[in-house]
Amino acid sequence: MQRIRIKICGITRPEDARAAVDLGADAIGLVFYAPSPRCVSVEQAWEIARVVPPFVTLVGLFVNESKLTVRRVMEAVPVQLLQFHGEEEESFCRSFHAPYIKAARVRTGLDLVKYAEAYPTAQGLLLDAFVEGYGGGGKSFDWSLIPPHLPLPVILSGGLDPGNVAEAVRTVQPWAVDVSSGVESAKGIKDAGKMAAFISGVRDGEAGSTL
């Protein structure tokens, strides 16, 4: 099995970004969605970006945002990957001429193959729980709803934490996993011990895979 990539999302403090990277995170997620308690300003995002070293991906998360706002963030913060978490169409997502991933809010009846095929220019498909509002809200979803073969790399999200991520990795065998609330001591405040346990759980899941 290939090494599972790990994204720690909803970072609001430079020290949390530094800890996540030191523990082995491959990507740091910055939320630019005002209703979220983890939303950061451009100024906060810049301070976080300054401590992220080379070869760790800085991801900017947007929800049904205007092109102008996305471009302003891209001009001010060195995000390397865009994450669109709303109802954005493929033409909008690719209009920034930057790598992007598209989130799908998984529920019974959603054809994930057709959904992925609608975003052929995406780098990956992030699978999250369907809840009121946007983001998984710390809720997981039924992993059996994920088809075995999707046309995009799968980033598994939604209610992952140190206690279930090993099972998630063994069951879904995704390209990457994404966690936010599952490694927090408070909303937007990451817990280094929980991040360490989460990353350890990912590695345990890899070791237990049959691939």
GROMACS elastic network, one bead per residue, 0.5 to 0.9 nm:
[ bonds ]
;  ai    aj funct       b0    kb
    1     4     6  0.83285   500
    1   173     6  0.81559   500
    1   206     6  0.66478   500
    1   207     6  0.83087   500
    1   209     6  0.68766   500
    1   210     6  0.77100   500
    2   175     6  0.78963   500
    2   206     6  0.80013   500
    2   211     6  0.85847   500
    3   175     6  0.79824   500
    3   176     6  0.85237   500
    3   203     6  0.81660   500
    3   206     6  0.71784   500
    4   169     6  0.80863   500
    4   173     6  0.82828   500
    4   174     6  0.71093   500
    4   175     6  0.56373   500
    4   176     6  0.50462   500
    4   177     6  0.71539   500
    4   202     6  0.71979   500
    4   203     6  0.78552   500
    4   206     6  0.73050   500
    5    25     6  0.75853   500
    5    26     6  0.59712   500
    5    27     6  0.80278   500
    5   155     6  0.86716   500
    5   174     6  0.88577   500
    5   175     6  0.64707   500
    5   177     6  0.63917   500
    5   178     6  0.86718   500
    5   202     6  0.89358   500
    6    24     6  0.79505   500
    6    25     6  0.52794   500
    6    26     6  0.52762   500
    6    27     6  0.63891   500
    6    28     6  0.88350   500
    6   176     6  0.56545   500
    6   177     6  0.51869   500
    6   178     6  0.61120   500
    6   179     6  0.80738   500
    6   199     6  0.75476   500
    6   202     6  0.82458   500
    7    25     6  0.60155   500
    7    26     6  0.59042   500
    7    28     6  0.57360   500
    7    29     6  0.68114   500
    7    57     6  0.87095   500
    7    59     6  0.88699   500
    7   176     6  0.74651   500
    7   177     6  0.62351   500
    7   179     6  0.64632   500
    7   180     6  0.86229   500
    8    11     6  0.72063   500
    8    17     6  0.84221   500
    8    20     6  0.70804   500
    8    25     6  0.66920   500
    8    26     6  0.81918   500
    8    27     6  0.63650   500
    8    28     6  0.52500   500
    8    29     6  0.59941   500
    8   177     6  0.86511   500
    8   178     6  0.60047   500
    8   179     6  0.52732   500
    8   180     6  0.59551   500
    8   183     6  0.84016   500
    8   195     6  0.82741   500
    9    27     6  0.80853   500
    9    28     6  0.57942   500
    9    30     6  0.63788   500
    9    31     6  0.76492   500
    9    38     6  0.89667   500
    9    59     6  0.83956   500
    9    61     6  0.89284   500
    9   178     6  0.67472   500
    9   179     6  0.58889   500
    9   181     6  0.84646   500
   10    28     6  0.80130   500
   10    29     6  0.55951   500
   10    30     6  0.55083   500
   10    31     6  0.57390   500
   10    37     6  0.87684   500
   10    38     6  0.52669   500
   10    39     6  0.73406   500
   10    40     6  0.85772   500
   10    61     6  0.89832   500
   10   179     6  0.84939   500
   10   180     6  0.57067   500
   10   181     6  0.80498   500
   10   187     6  0.86701   500
   10   188     6  0.59804   500
   10   189     6  0.85095   500
   10   190     6  0.86355   500
   11    14     6  0.79082   500
   11    16     6  0.66005   500
   11    17     6  0.63970   500
   11    28     6  0.69664   500
   11    29     6  0.61708   500
   11    30     6  0.58378   500
   11    31     6  0.77228   500
   11    38     6  0.70394   500
   11    39     6  0.86982   500
   11    40     6  0.83267   500
   11    45     6  0.88922   500
   11    48     6  0.81351   500
   11   180     6  0.80592   500
   11   188     6  0.62073   500
   11   189     6  0.73366   500
   11   190     6  0.72692   500
   12    15     6  0.89027   500
   12    16     6  0.74523   500
   12    17     6  0.80853   500
   12    30     6  0.73585   500
   12    31     6  0.84732   500
   12    38     6  0.63695   500
   12    39     6  0.74510   500
   12    40     6  0.61945   500
   12    44     6  0.71747   500
   12    45     6  0.76118   500
   12    48     6  0.74976   500
   12   188     6  0.57799   500
   12   189     6  0.69679   500
   12   190     6  0.85541   500
   13    16     6  0.53946   500
   13    17     6  0.65910   500
   13    18     6  0.88654   500
   13    44     6  0.75634   500
   13    45     6  0.85449   500
   13    47     6  0.80729   500
   13    48     6  0.62674   500
   13   188     6  0.82194   500
   13   189     6  0.75475   500
   13   190     6  0.86200   500
   14    17     6  0.50936   500
   14    18     6  0.61835   500
   14    19     6  0.86436   500
   14    44     6  0.84524   500
   14    45     6  0.86886   500
   14    47     6  0.64099   500
   14    49     6  0.77622   500
   14    50     6  0.80725   500
   14    51     6  0.64477   500
   14    52     6  0.84727   500
   15    18     6  0.50528   500
   15    19     6  0.61752   500
   15    20     6  0.86137   500
   15    48     6  0.80499   500
   15    51     6  0.82852   500
   16    19     6  0.50599   500
   16    20     6  0.60932   500
   16    21     6  0.85989   500
   16    48     6  0.87031   500
   16   189     6  0.74630   500
   16   190     6  0.59484   500
   16   191     6  0.78616   500
   16   192     6  0.75613   500
   17    20     6  0.51297   500
   17    21     6  0.62202   500
   17    22     6  0.85845   500
   17    28     6  0.67934   500
   17    48     6  0.66430   500
   17    49     6  0.84775   500
   17    51     6  0.72196   500
   17    52     6  0.69114   500
   17   190     6  0.87733   500
   18    21     6  0.52569   500
   18    22     6  0.61354   500
   18    23     6  0.86351   500
   18    48     6  0.84775   500
   18    51     6  0.63057   500
   18    52     6  0.67652   500
   18    53     6  0.88425   500
   19    22     6  0.50656   500
   19    23     6  0.61517   500
   19    24     6  0.87427   500
   19    25     6  0.89021   500
   19   190     6  0.89642   500
   19   192     6  0.64410   500
   19   195     6  0.84907   500
   20    23     6  0.51853   500
   20    24     6  0.64394   500
   20    25     6  0.54434   500
   20    26     6  0.86750   500
   20    27     6  0.87964   500
   20    28     6  0.79113   500
   20   190     6  0.86667   500
   20   192     6  0.72958   500
   20   195     6  0.68079   500
   20   196     6  0.81614   500
   21    24     6  0.51599   500
   21    26     6  0.70594   500
   21    27     6  0.79866   500
   21    28     6  0.81167   500
   21    52     6  0.74283   500
   21    53     6  0.81726   500
   21    56     6  0.75988   500
   22    25     6  0.74055   500
   23   192     6  0.83118   500
   23   195     6  0.74611   500
   23   196     6  0.61192   500
   23   199     6  0.75601   500
   24   196     6  0.84612   500
   24   199     6  0.72796   500
   25    28     6  0.73631   500
   25    56     6  0.76767   500
   25   195     6  0.88733   500
   25   199     6  0.76921   500
   26    55     6  0.78748   500
   26    56     6  0.52315   500
   26    57     6  0.64204   500
   27    55     6  0.88689   500
   27    56     6  0.53879   500
   27    58     6  0.58413   500
   27    59     6  0.69018   500
   28    52     6  0.81862   500
   28    56     6  0.74315   500
   28    57     6  0.62928   500
   28    58     6  0.51134   500
   28    59     6  0.59838   500
   28    60     6  0.87232   500
   29    57     6  0.84876   500
   29    58     6  0.62311   500
   29    60     6  0.60993   500
   29    61     6  0.69076   500
   29    83     6  0.88774   500
   29   178     6  0.89755   500
   29   180     6  0.87807   500
   30    38     6  0.81355   500
   30    39     6  0.74198   500
   30    40     6  0.69113   500
   30    45     6  0.68747   500
   30    48     6  0.88142   500
   30    58     6  0.74940   500
   30    59     6  0.59944   500
   30    60     6  0.50404   500
   30    61     6  0.59883   500
   30    79     6  0.87458   500
   31    34     6  0.83448   500
   31    36     6  0.76542   500
   31    38     6  0.62449   500
   31    40     6  0.60925   500
   31    41     6  0.88848   500
   31    45     6  0.88831   500
   31    59     6  0.84873   500
   31    60     6  0.61675   500
   31    62     6  0.67332   500
   32    36     6  0.82611   500
   32    38     6  0.84069   500
   32    39     6  0.53010   500
   32    40     6  0.60277   500
   32    41     6  0.72922   500
   32    42     6  0.84390   500
   32    60     6  0.68571   500
   32    61     6  0.56956   500
   32    62     6  0.54650   500
   32    63     6  0.78417   500
   32    65     6  0.88580   500
   32    70     6  0.87994   500
   32    73     6  0.85290   500
   33    36     6  0.57756   500
   33    37     6  0.88935   500
   33    38     6  0.82404   500
   33    39     6  0.55875   500
   33    40     6  0.80975   500
   33    61     6  0.73370   500
   33    62     6  0.58231   500
   33    63     6  0.60888   500
   33    64     6  0.88333   500
   33    65     6  0.80461   500
   34    37     6  0.78582   500
   34    38     6  0.85083   500
   34    39     6  0.56812   500
   34    40     6  0.81148   500
   35    38     6  0.85710   500
   35    39     6  0.73420   500
   36    39     6  0.52418   500
   36   134     6  0.87231   500
   36   135     6  0.89099   500
   37    40     6  0.87304   500
   37   187     6  0.64517   500
   37   188     6  0.66440   500
   38   187     6  0.67096   500
   38   189     6  0.85792   500
   39   188     6  0.83318   500
   40    43     6  0.78849   500
   40    44     6  0.57288   500
   40    45     6  0.60721   500
   41    44     6  0.51241   500
   41    45     6  0.60998   500
   41    46     6  0.85541   500
   42    45     6  0.50005   500
   42    46     6  0.61128   500
   42    47     6  0.87338   500
   42    72     6  0.89344   500
   42    73     6  0.65550   500
   42    76     6  0.68602   500
   42    77     6  0.68878   500
   43    46     6  0.51814   500
   43    47     6  0.64676   500
   43    48     6  0.88237   500
   43    76     6  0.85489   500
   43    77     6  0.85908   500
   44    47     6  0.52110   500
   44    48     6  0.63484   500
   44    49     6  0.86422   500
   45    48     6  0.50842   500
   45    49     6  0.60149   500
   45    50     6  0.86521   500
   45    76     6  0.89318   500
   45    77     6  0.66594   500
   46    50     6  0.62471   500
   46    76     6  0.74336   500
   46    77     6  0.55735   500
   46    78     6  0.79007   500
   47    50     6  0.53363   500
   47    51     6  0.72599   500
   48    51     6  0.57339   500
   48    52     6  0.69129   500
   49    52     6  0.52722   500
   49    53     6  0.84572   500
   49    58     6  0.72937   500
   49    77     6  0.71910   500
   49    78     6  0.70419   500
   49    79     6  0.81226   500
   50    53     6  0.79213   500
   52    55     6  0.87954   500
   52    56     6  0.67017   500
   52    57     6  0.82865   500
   52    58     6  0.76946   500
   53    56     6  0.61493   500
   53    57     6  0.88832   500
   54    57     6  0.80367   500
   57    79     6  0.76719   500
   57    80     6  0.61062   500
   57    81     6  0.70827   500
   58    78     6  0.73596   500
   58    80     6  0.54410   500
   58    81     6  0.64648   500
   58    82     6  0.87839   500
   59    79     6  0.55277   500
   59    80     6  0.60814   500
   59    82     6  0.57013   500
   59    83     6  0.67172   500
   59   100     6  0.88945   500
   60    70     6  0.88937   500
   60    73     6  0.84027   500
   60    74     6  0.85050   500
   60    77     6  0.89423   500
   60    79     6  0.58872   500
   60    80     6  0.78444   500
   60    81     6  0.63913   500
   60    82     6  0.50102   500
   60    83     6  0.58968   500
   60    84     6  0.85345   500
   61    81     6  0.87704   500
   61    82     6  0.61541   500
   61    84     6  0.60404   500
   61    85     6  0.70149   500
   62    65     6  0.60455   500
   62    70     6  0.76037   500
   62    82     6  0.76556   500
   62    83     6  0.61799   500
   62    84     6  0.51832   500
   62    85     6  0.60843   500
   62    86     6  0.75787   500
   63    83     6  0.85240   500
   63    84     6  0.59294   500
   63    87     6  0.77562   500
   63    88     6  0.79503   500
   63   134     6  0.77187   500
   64    84     6  0.75998   500
   64    85     6  0.74059   500
   64    86     6  0.51423   500
   64    87     6  0.62735   500
   64    88     6  0.60473   500
   65    68     6  0.83480   500
   65    69     6  0.66744   500
   65    70     6  0.68386   500
   65    84     6  0.88105   500
   65    86     6  0.85134   500
   65    88     6  0.85240   500
   66    69     6  0.53609   500
   66    70     6  0.64399   500
   66    71     6  0.86852   500
   67    70     6  0.51986   500
   67    71     6  0.60800   500
   67    72     6  0.85358   500
   67    92     6  0.79548   500
   67    95     6  0.86397   500
   67    96     6  0.82758   500
   68    71     6  0.51828   500
   68    72     6  0.61200   500
   68    73     6  0.87304   500
   69    72     6  0.50337   500
   69    73     6  0.62837   500
   69    74     6  0.86224   500
   70    73     6  0.52487   500
   70    74     6  0.62324   500
   70    75     6  0.87100   500
   70    96     6  0.84500   500
   71    75     6  0.61257   500
   71    76     6  0.86508   500
   71    96     6  0.75526   500
   72    75     6  0.51476   500
   72    76     6  0.63024   500
   72    77     6  0.85521   500
   73    76     6  0.51638   500
   73    77     6  0.57266   500
   73    78     6  0.84502   500
   73    79     6  0.82363   500
   74    77     6  0.54081   500
   74    78     6  0.63742   500
   74    79     6  0.62960   500
   74    80     6  0.87325   500
   75    78     6  0.74040   500
   76    79     6  0.89311   500
   79    82     6  0.72452   500
   80    98     6  0.75878   500
   80    99     6  0.72566   500
   80   100     6  0.87495   500
   81    98     6  0.68479   500
   81    99     6  0.52576   500
   81   100     6  0.53385   500
   81   101     6  0.75122   500
   82    93     6  0.83868   500
   82    98     6  0.72244   500
   82    99     6  0.63510   500
   82   101     6  0.63269   500
   82   102     6  0.85418   500
   83    93     6  0.88205   500
   83    99     6  0.89045   500
   83   100     6  0.56082   500
   83   102     6  0.59156   500
   83   103     6  0.72642   500
   83   126     6  0.86907   500
   84    87     6  0.81183   500
   84    88     6  0.68123   500
   84    93     6  0.72468   500
   84   100     6  0.74228   500
   84   101     6  0.64783   500
   84   102     6  0.51081   500
   84   103     6  0.61604   500
   85    88     6  0.76864   500
   85   101     6  0.87461   500
   85   102     6  0.63321   500
   85   104     6  0.73775   500
   85   105     6  0.85663   500
   85   126     6  0.87078   500
   85   134     6  0.71240   500
   85   135     6  0.75701   500
   86   102     6  0.84609   500
   86   103     6  0.73245   500
   86   104     6  0.83597   500
   86   105     6  0.89909   500
   86   134     6  0.72048   500
   88    91     6  0.82811   500
   88    92     6  0.63059   500
   88    93     6  0.66575   500
   88   102     6  0.85372   500
   89    92     6  0.53954   500
   89    93     6  0.64181   500
   89    94     6  0.89156   500
   89   118     6  0.83673   500
   89   119     6  0.79871   500
   90    93     6  0.50445   500
   90    94     6  0.62050   500
   90    95     6  0.84619   500
   90   102     6  0.88873   500
   90   118     6  0.68507   500
   90   119     6  0.53306   500
   90   120     6  0.79644   500
   90   121     6  0.75858   500
   90   122     6  0.82239   500
   91    94     6  0.54748   500
   91    95     6  0.60752   500
   91   119     6  0.86823   500
   92    95     6  0.51974   500
   92    96     6  0.77295   500
   93    96     6  0.67531   500
   93    97     6  0.84971   500
   93    98     6  0.86529   500
   93    99     6  0.89931   500
   93   100     6  0.70328   500
   93   101     6  0.85918   500
   93   102     6  0.82353   500
   93   119     6  0.85772   500
   93   121     6  0.85239   500
   93   122     6  0.81338   500
   94    97     6  0.56932   500
   94    98     6  0.69475   500
   94    99     6  0.78707   500
   94   100     6  0.75448   500
   94   121     6  0.68273   500
   94   122     6  0.78733   500
   95    98     6  0.80140   500
   96    99     6  0.84662   500
   97   100     6  0.89982   500
   99   121     6  0.83689   500
   99   122     6  0.70429   500
   99   123     6  0.63907   500
  100   121     6  0.80822   500
  100   122     6  0.54898   500
  100   123     6  0.57325   500
  100   124     6  0.75140   500
  101   119     6  0.89607   500
  101   121     6  0.89036   500
  101   122     6  0.52539   500
  101   123     6  0.53302   500
  101   125     6  0.58103   500
  101   126     6  0.68042   500
  101   155     6  0.89981   500
  102   116     6  0.84894   500
  102   119     6  0.76236   500
  102   122     6  0.66045   500
  102   123     6  0.81544   500
  102   124     6  0.66571   500
  102   125     6  0.52240   500
  102   126     6  0.59701   500
  102   127     6  0.86906   500
  103   124     6  0.86620   500
  103   125     6  0.58211   500
  103   127     6  0.58707   500
  103   128     6  0.68689   500
  103   155     6  0.88657   500
  104   112     6  0.78976   500
  104   115     6  0.77822   500
  104   116     6  0.86574   500
  104   125     6  0.70053   500
  104   126     6  0.60820   500
  104   127     6  0.51278   500
  104   128     6  0.60892   500
  104   129     6  0.82406   500
  104   130     6  0.83996   500
  105   110     6  0.86144   500
  105   126     6  0.85599   500
  105   127     6  0.62492   500
  105   129     6  0.53071   500
  105   131     6  0.78891   500
  105   134     6  0.84215   500
  105   135     6  0.82039   500
  105   136     6  0.80127   500
  106   109     6  0.87417   500
  106   110     6  0.66606   500
  106   112     6  0.79858   500
  106   127     6  0.63736   500
  106   128     6  0.59538   500
  106   129     6  0.54065   500
  106   130     6  0.54437   500
  106   141     6  0.71701   500
  106   142     6  0.84698   500
  106   145     6  0.77231   500
  106   146     6  0.84359   500
  107   110     6  0.58233   500
  107   129     6  0.73451   500
  107   130     6  0.60110   500
  107   141     6  0.77661   500
  107   142     6  0.82861   500
  107   145     6  0.76712   500
  108   111     6  0.85206   500
  108   142     6  0.89634   500
  108   145     6  0.71235   500
  110   113     6  0.88920   500
  110   114     6  0.86458   500
  110   115     6  0.78865   500
  110   145     6  0.88188   500
  111   114     6  0.55201   500
  111   115     6  0.61754   500
  111   116     6  0.87302   500
  111   147     6  0.89202   500
  112   116     6  0.59895   500
  112   117     6  0.84167   500
  112   145     6  0.86135   500
  112   146     6  0.72390   500
  112   147     6  0.72710   500
  112   150     6  0.75595   500
  113   116     6  0.52255   500
  113   117     6  0.61476   500
  113   118     6  0.87245   500
  113   147     6  0.74370   500
  113   149     6  0.80895   500
  113   150     6  0.57451   500
  113   151     6  0.70536   500
  113   152     6  0.89975   500
  114   118     6  0.62643   500
  115   118     6  0.52778   500
  115   119     6  0.71774   500
  116   119     6  0.54701   500
  116   120     6  0.70104   500
  116   122     6  0.84487   500
  116   124     6  0.85247   500
  116   125     6  0.67617   500
  116   150     6  0.71440   500
  116   151     6  0.64537   500
  116   152     6  0.65076   500
  117   120     6  0.56050   500
  117   150     6  0.86781   500
  117   151     6  0.68244   500
  117   152     6  0.82518   500
  118   121     6  0.88299   500
  119   122     6  0.55325   500
  119   125     6  0.87749   500
  119   152     6  0.88891   500
  120   123     6  0.83776   500
  120   151     6  0.83110   500
  120   152     6  0.80716   500
  121   124     6  0.88954   500
  122   125     6  0.73555   500
  122   152     6  0.75837   500
  123   152     6  0.69796   500
  123   153     6  0.72074   500
  124   151     6  0.88079   500
  124   152     6  0.50653   500
  124   154     6  0.59587   500
  124   155     6  0.68616   500
  124   175     6  0.87871   500
  125   150     6  0.88774   500
  125   151     6  0.89851   500
  125   152     6  0.59436   500
  125   153     6  0.61083   500
  125   154     6  0.51531   500
  125   155     6  0.59660   500
  125   156     6  0.84786   500
  126   153     6  0.84795   500
  126   154     6  0.60004   500
  126   156     6  0.59335   500
  126   157     6  0.67072   500
  126   176     6  0.89040   500
  126   177     6  0.86972   500
  126   178     6  0.83029   500
  127   146     6  0.86682   500
  127   154     6  0.71107   500
  127   155     6  0.61760   500
  127   156     6  0.52217   500
  127   157     6  0.56187   500
  127   158     6  0.73053   500
  128   135     6  0.69303   500
  128   136     6  0.56099   500
  128   139     6  0.85732   500
  128   140     6  0.75858   500
  128   141     6  0.74895   500
  128   155     6  0.88592   500
  128   156     6  0.69140   500
  128   159     6  0.83271   500
  129   135     6  0.73269   500
  129   137     6  0.78826   500
  129   138     6  0.84175   500
  129   139     6  0.61538   500
  129   140     6  0.56700   500
  129   141     6  0.52483   500
  129   142     6  0.86349   500
  129   157     6  0.75178   500
  129   158     6  0.50586   500
  129   159     6  0.76896   500
  130   133     6  0.85353   500
  130   134     6  0.80264   500
  130   135     6  0.78974   500
  130   136     6  0.64460   500
  130   137     6  0.89086   500
  130   139     6  0.83870   500
  130   140     6  0.88047   500
  130   141     6  0.77119   500
  130   158     6  0.86848   500
  131   134     6  0.69922   500
  131   135     6  0.74376   500
  131   136     6  0.62243   500
  131   137     6  0.70047   500
  131   139     6  0.79221   500
  132   135     6  0.85883   500
  132   136     6  0.87361   500
  132   137     6  0.85128   500
  133   136     6  0.85995   500
  133   137     6  0.85893   500
  134   137     6  0.78133   500
  135   138     6  0.81628   500
  135   158     6  0.77122   500
  136   139     6  0.54172   500
  136   140     6  0.72118   500
  136   141     6  0.89443   500
  136   157     6  0.76017   500
  136   159     6  0.66381   500
  137   140     6  0.86872   500
  137   158     6  0.74240   500
  137   159     6  0.73188   500
  137   181     6  0.77634   500
  138   158     6  0.60568   500
  138   160     6  0.73956   500
  138   161     6  0.88668   500
  138   179     6  0.89701   500
  138   180     6  0.79841   500
  138   181     6  0.59490   500
  138   182     6  0.68365   500
  139   158     6  0.54892   500
  139   160     6  0.79725   500
  140   143     6  0.84371   500
  140   157     6  0.77734   500
  140   160     6  0.67712   500
  141   144     6  0.87653   500
  141   145     6  0.83472   500
  141   158     6  0.67857   500
  141   159     6  0.77642   500
  142   145     6  0.58651   500
  142   146     6  0.81361   500
  143   146     6  0.56882   500
  143   168     6  0.80291   500
  143   171     6  0.77945   500
  143   172     6  0.69102   500
  144   147     6  0.75270   500
  144   171     6  0.88061   500
  144   172     6  0.83948   500
  146   149     6  0.84923   500
  146   150     6  0.84448   500
  146   172     6  0.78540   500
  147   150     6  0.65088   500
  148   172     6  0.83758   500
  149   152     6  0.87144   500
  150   153     6  0.72533   500
  150   154     6  0.77041   500
  153   174     6  0.72892   500
  153   175     6  0.57492   500
  153   176     6  0.81691   500
  154   172     6  0.89275   500
  154   173     6  0.85950   500
  154   174     6  0.51577   500
  154   175     6  0.53429   500
  154   176     6  0.66017   500
  154   177     6  0.83826   500
  155   174     6  0.59834   500
  155   175     6  0.58448   500
  155   177     6  0.52323   500
  155   178     6  0.66708   500
  156   160     6  0.84392   500
  156   168     6  0.82617   500
  156   169     6  0.86411   500
  156   172     6  0.80420   500
  156   173     6  0.89983   500
  156   174     6  0.62837   500
  156   175     6  0.79834   500
  156   176     6  0.62828   500
  156   178     6  0.60542   500
  156   179     6  0.87571   500
  157   160     6  0.63376   500
  157   176     6  0.88510   500
  157   177     6  0.59533   500
  157   179     6  0.62697   500
  157   180     6  0.88065   500
  158   178     6  0.78435   500
  158   179     6  0.74625   500
  158   180     6  0.88165   500
  159   164     6  0.86680   500
  159   179     6  0.75798   500
  159   180     6  0.84890   500
  159   181     6  0.77013   500
  159   182     6  0.66557   500
  160   163     6  0.79338   500
  160   164     6  0.61970   500
  160   165     6  0.56918   500
  160   168     6  0.79548   500
  160   177     6  0.82695   500
  160   178     6  0.76336   500
  160   179     6  0.59627   500
  160   180     6  0.81928   500
  160   181     6  0.83289   500
  160   182     6  0.59245   500
  160   183     6  0.88326   500
  160   198     6  0.86440   500
  161   164     6  0.56968   500
  161   165     6  0.58087   500
  161   179     6  0.70621   500
  161   180     6  0.85902   500
  161   181     6  0.79995   500
  161   183     6  0.64923   500
  161   194     6  0.81457   500
  161   195     6  0.88463   500
  161   197     6  0.86615   500
  161   198     6  0.61713   500
  161   201     6  0.87294   500
  162   165     6  0.57751   500
  162   166     6  0.77990   500
  162   182     6  0.72013   500
  162   183     6  0.76012   500
  162   194     6  0.66988   500
  162   195     6  0.77920   500
  162   196     6  0.85540   500
  162   197     6  0.54712   500
  162   199     6  0.76946   500
  162   200     6  0.79988   500
  162   201     6  0.59487   500
  162   202     6  0.83631   500
  163   166     6  0.74870   500
  163   167     6  0.84764   500
  163   197     6  0.84901   500
  163   198     6  0.77200   500
  163   201     6  0.75354   500
  164   167     6  0.54841   500
  164   168     6  0.62141   500
  164   169     6  0.88166   500
  164   198     6  0.88245   500
  164   201     6  0.78875   500
  165   169     6  0.60912   500
  165   170     6  0.85708   500
  165   177     6  0.83725   500
  165   198     6  0.68984   500
  165   199     6  0.86706   500
  165   201     6  0.58104   500
  165   202     6  0.59563   500
  165   204     6  0.89452   500
  165   205     6  0.72664   500
  166   169     6  0.52071   500
  166   170     6  0.62864   500
  166   171     6  0.85883   500
  166   198     6  0.84971   500
  166   200     6  0.84968   500
  166   202     6  0.52134   500
  166   203     6  0.74217   500
  166   204     6  0.58329   500
  166   206     6  0.75204   500
  166   208     6  0.82421   500
  167   170     6  0.51130   500
  167   171     6  0.59630   500
  167   172     6  0.84036   500
  167   201     6  0.85451   500
  167   202     6  0.87294   500
  167   204     6  0.89321   500
  167   205     6  0.62318   500
  167   208     6  0.89056   500
  168   171     6  0.51394   500
  168   172     6  0.57835   500
  168   173     6  0.74493   500
  168   174     6  0.85503   500
  168   177     6  0.89581   500
  168   202     6  0.85586   500
  168   205     6  0.75387   500
  169   172     6  0.55102   500
  169   174     6  0.64961   500
  169   176     6  0.87752   500
  169   177     6  0.81034   500
  169   201     6  0.88044   500
  169   202     6  0.65879   500
  169   203     6  0.88374   500
  169   204     6  0.87595   500
  169   205     6  0.51985   500
  169   206     6  0.66142   500
  169   208     6  0.88258   500
  169   209     6  0.77615   500
  170   173     6  0.55967   500
  170   174     6  0.87651   500
  170   204     6  0.89910   500
  170   205     6  0.52877   500
  170   206     6  0.67119   500
  170   207     6  0.86853   500
  170   208     6  0.64946   500
  170   209     6  0.51416   500
  170   210     6  0.79287   500
  171   174     6  0.87132   500
  171   205     6  0.88358   500
  171   209     6  0.82335   500
  173   176     6  0.84956   500
  173   205     6  0.88383   500
  173   206     6  0.82842   500
  173   209     6  0.78131   500
  173   211     6  0.86105   500
  174   177     6  0.70212   500
  177   202     6  0.83600   500
  179   182     6  0.60916   500
  179   183     6  0.70232   500
  179   198     6  0.86896   500
  180   183     6  0.60493   500
  180   184     6  0.70588   500
  180   187     6  0.89217   500
  180   188     6  0.81363   500
  180   190     6  0.81674   500
  181   184     6  0.52454   500
  181   185     6  0.83927   500
  181   186     6  0.81068   500
  181   187     6  0.68581   500
  181   188     6  0.77390   500
  181   189     6  0.88666   500
  181   190     6  0.81727   500
  182   185     6  0.88852   500
  182   190     6  0.89870   500
  182   194     6  0.77567   500
  182   195     6  0.85111   500
  182   198     6  0.83942   500
  183   189     6  0.85840   500
  183   190     6  0.58128   500
  183   191     6  0.57892   500
  183   192     6  0.78157   500
  183   193     6  0.81762   500
  183   195     6  0.53864   500
  183   196     6  0.88648   500
  183   197     6  0.87128   500
  183   198     6  0.73311   500
  184   187     6  0.64903   500
  184   188     6  0.69240   500
  184   189     6  0.55273   500
  184   191     6  0.50535   500
  184   192     6  0.84799   500
  184   194     6  0.71579   500
  184   195     6  0.82107   500
  185   188     6  0.82749   500
  185   189     6  0.58840   500
  185   190     6  0.59504   500
  185   191     6  0.54421   500
  185   194     6  0.85441   500
  186   189     6  0.51480   500
  186   190     6  0.72565   500
  186   191     6  0.84782   500
  187   190     6  0.80085   500
  190   193     6  0.89343   500
  190   194     6  0.79227   500
  190   195     6  0.75177   500
  191   194     6  0.53120   500
  191   195     6  0.62153   500
  191   196     6  0.86633   500
  192   195     6  0.50372   500
  192   196     6  0.61059   500
  192   197     6  0.85947   500
  193   196     6  0.51185   500
  193   197     6  0.62049   500
  193   198     6  0.85738   500
  194   197     6  0.50051   500
  194   198     6  0.59935   500
  194   199     6  0.85817   500
  195   198     6  0.50203   500
  195   199     6  0.61962   500
  195   200     6  0.85035   500
  196   199     6  0.52904   500
  196   200     6  0.61384   500
  196   201     6  0.85784   500
  197   201     6  0.60760   500
  197   202     6  0.87135   500
  198   202     6  0.63709   500
  198   203     6  0.88307   500
  199   202     6  0.50671   500
  199   203     6  0.64481   500
  199   204     6  0.86954   500
  200   203     6  0.51650   500
  200   204     6  0.62039   500
  200   205     6  0.86521   500
  201   205     6  0.61398   500
  201   206     6  0.86318   500
  202   205     6  0.50712   500
  202   206     6  0.63169   500
  202   207     6  0.87617   500
  203   206     6  0.50234   500
  203   207     6  0.62826   500
  203   208     6  0.87011   500
  204   207     6  0.51148   500
  204   208     6  0.62884   500
  204   209     6  0.88113   500
  205   208     6  0.50984   500
  205   209     6  0.62823   500
  206   209     6  0.52858   500
  206   210     6  0.87255   500
  206   211     6  0.88077   500
  207   210     6  0.84009   500
  208   211     6  0.89104   500
